């Protein structure tokens, strides 16, 4: 069963990369993307194809998680970063290879540590509110950064904002599912808002820059934010050793650094 789960997770990563490329192409066909023109996306065959592929990606991830532990499945999601980078690179350079390798390795190590040592806890309404406030603050910072930048930097800011929002989604999904059959309607509403915000930021990111940068930004930030909330606010890292905590810091810095270098690579390539 673990072998089937690994296969599903790898296929999901491939679908994530392919779906991102198609949606990116669809967004670029739409032109100047605004909230009022969002419905134009469904008229793009490429964008719709990308949506369907990403839907298949979600199904594959659910199947994989039902057959194997999170520590086996979650790190494989980061394979979308090198897949999309290699597929789009016409002339791969050493800088691109290093950036992709560092970002991917950093997030794989980070998720592996958290999945292996984090202790499951319940999400209280107070913690959910605190997490929501911190995430809103982080998203607003990204909005400000995206407002005053263009190109790859704007795409990176938007993808980071999406990753922050998706990090909250992971926490609220746990709150809603563990509270069944009593559904926390406030958390459910927050979940919907965070998900839609992240999805819209990704589309805006596609309009501003390359899809591999957008995928890398949200793929790197998402688990880091979710894990930070779990460890610091939910107390999931209570039994985590000092060595593991140091590993989290180092791997997070590596993942973020690789993503920043990837943004620099695209910026230099555009201005060259």
Protein Blocks (a to p, Z undefined) as FASTA:
>chain_A
ZZmmmmmmmmmmmmmmmmmmmmmmmmmmnopadfklmmmmmmpmklmmmmmmmmmmmmmm
mmmmmmpcfklmmmmmmmmmmmmmmmmmmbacfklmmmmmmmmmmmmmmmmmmmmmpccd
dddfklmmmmmmmmmmmmmmmmmmmmmgghjllmmmmmmmmmmmmmmmmmmmmmmmmmpc
bdcfklmmmmmmmmmmmmmmmmmmmmmmcfklmmmmmmmmmmmmmmmmmmmmnopmmmpc
fklmmmmmmmmmmmmmmmmmmmmmmmmmmmZZ
